[in-house]
Every structure is written in structure tokens, then in C-alpha cells.
Amino acid sequence: METHELQQLVEEISLKEFKQPFRHKASFNSRLRTTGGRYHLGSHHLDFNPKVFEKAGMETFIGVIKHELCHYHLHLNGKGYRHKDSDFKNLLKEVGGLRYTPSLKTLDQPIKVWQYQCRKCGSVAQRKRRFNTEKFVCAKCKGCFELLGKTEMKKTAVD
């Protein structure tokens, strides 16, 4: 996605969801690491992390755009634009924006989990950490567990 396409997308979402125009600049900022976007209080410009669009997809990216537009419109209208303000929380819920950006570090890395199987009922439990099978029992039938081994699971944007 190019910068002019991003600008056009932000303007469309602003008109459609907020019924107000976006009159400032929206751009990608590849220096953003831990956040999906940023609203600048002084200039009213918006910056977005291009990795959110690349790794998490368009639906998540639109949620981030709505989040930053909530800051933008509330600040310009003189209402509570901070994360803790009820005006912000209500508007974010109303437009369907994301409260938090999913972690981009673990998005494309599989997670390794330990698999255990109950000897009595056969149910399978997956855990990130190993546990002592002598101490813990199955919650369903109180049977003993046996370790099957370590497997990889693909992490998605929703996890």
C-alpha cells in the first residue's frame, strides 16, 4: 500500500464511520515498533506501522486506523481523547476500533507446546511449560497424564 492509498483510506473511514472529514496527513512510519499507529497532538498528523498491514492484514489495520481517528476527532472536538477517558472508550466501541494492536513479534512465529494425554479418558492437554505428571491429574476424570512430546502450533492474529 502506498502513502497516497493510505491517505485515501483514512479519509474514507473518517467520513464513513465518524461523519467528519480527515484534513491532515496520514503516512507510514517504519520506525514504529511496539505500536500500530500514532496521533500527533501538535500537527494532528497520523503515523501507522506498515508491519501491521503486512503481517496482521487489512481488517486489523482498519481497526488501528479507527483507533487513531478516535484520538484525532475527539481531540479536535475538545473531548477526552486519552485511552483512559470515557469519551474515547465509548467512541472506540461505537466505531469498532481496536483497543490494542496484536503483537507483531510472535505473529509469524510458531509456538512450541507440550502435549499431554490422560491415560484414563484420553483427553489431550497442551501447555507452554512442562509440568510434573506425578503431581497433576486430569480435571475431567482425575486420571494420570502421560507426556506425548513437543509440537508446533501456528499463531494467528486473533490469538
Secondary structure as UniProt FT lines:
FT   HELIX           3..13
FT   HELIX           14..18
FT   STRAND          26..28
FT   TURN            30..31
FT   STRAND          37..39
FT   TURN            41..43
FT   STRAND          46..48
FT   HELIX           50..51
FT   HELIX           52..56
FT   HELIX           58..76
FT   TURN            77..78
FT   TURN            83..84
FT   HELIX           86..95
FT   STRAND          111..118
FT   TURN            119..121
FT   STRAND          124..127
FT   TURN            133..135
FT   TURN            139..141
FT   STRAND          144..153
//
